[in-house]
């Protein structure tokens, strides 16, 4: 590749990364709200309140409870 092509590829990659980051930031509050709701719903497992939850909320809570644990998250004490 020529230097000009490499520069263009780098610029396009940077612009796409910037767009992805902006989109991620825009949707963060909604993702965090859903995660907080799922975390609260997990605490209801095994109670009558769990049975009263709709199927979608139970599915979200179950998915939240069984998600892989990653390090470095906001709630990580590491």
Secondary structure, 3 states (H helix, E strand, C coil): CCHHHHHHHHHHHHHHHHHHHHHHHHHHHHHHHHHHHHHHHHCCCCCHHHHHCCHHHHHHHHHHHCCCCCCCCCCCCC
